[in-house]
């Protein structure tokens, strides 16, 4: 690596209140962030859940109101965003509590970002300095409360949203999309069913793995990614077997946040392949990542072999690259991840369309080997 390549811009996350029971501090966190009338944003599946109603109760008792928006799809799109902005403005809200998994967190952050803007959301895609187009003073504060251990969106400065007309996932970026405060309470994840626990956990692993393998220079992120993968290796199967294991749940929440911090270094073909599948077939993002992971690892082997050998040694896996690849296959099987995309309802009829979307995905440039259209088609064929 030349000295010229040792040049990068780094940023690390926000204040995090981590620990069992700390959702009790939600109202205090809102007040500290300057929020007097929060809109709690979550997905439809969580709207009536006890953890969501409990959060609303806490806000209400503190005099902060009881406002909920839950029109959030598993892969949220601009229609969901528009409805959320309308609810935010109509209710006279001055901040957002983004509550739930990646979908609720991302859409909640984007509602807070867009409610005061006059330009369309697509003008703020994560391209060059497009984020500077936004009116920073019009961005509402955000308190993020994850209820899954996967995306790590709670510590991210971006949100992913699907363009409803093109079915393409877009990354919207601005430094102030980063929540003002985060509450990571592992007790909120206890009710996750095993299949969601598995999919979100593998998402955290994918973030760490791709960040670690990315060719860009960011040794702090690489170190965080290593430790994040160790935590997943030691705790994901535990929480899938015993969902009430709060200690293991806590370690998985840490790994999720670590993955999102680490992928400042870059993502790659796992996400580039996964995003079109999710946009076109509405599959679970983390589960899709897990399905395509071994095929992408094999494709990248000649560029990452030494890194994976070092990774395997660090997290206690013998056999170098092959040993690590076998571990990935075993972990997927043990936690109930399907083997192929066809098991998620994905057919081969749209491979050409997905491949074209994959090479244009903003995560593709972070792959250790440049991804061509033919490569993407072959990878999809191997995964389906």
Secondary structure, DSSP 8 states (H G I E B T S, - for coil): --GGG---------EEEESTTGGGGHHHHHHHTT-SSEEEE--GGGTTSHHHHHHHHHHHHTTS---EE----TT-BHHHHHHHHHHHHHTT--EEEEEESHHHHHHHHHHHHHTT-SS-GGGGBSSTTGGGGS-GGG--EEEEEESSSSS-GGG-SEEEEEETTTTEEEEEE-GGGS-SEEEE-GGGGTT--HHHHHHHHHHHHHHHHHHHH-SS--HHHHHHHHHHHHHHHHHHHHHHH-TT-HHHHHHHHHHHHHHHHHGGG---HHHHHHHHHHHHH---HHHHHHHHHHHHHHHHHHHHHHHHHHHHHHHT--SHHHHHHHHHHHHHHHHT--SSGGGGT--STTHHHHHHHHHHSTTGGGSSS---HHHHHHHHHHH-
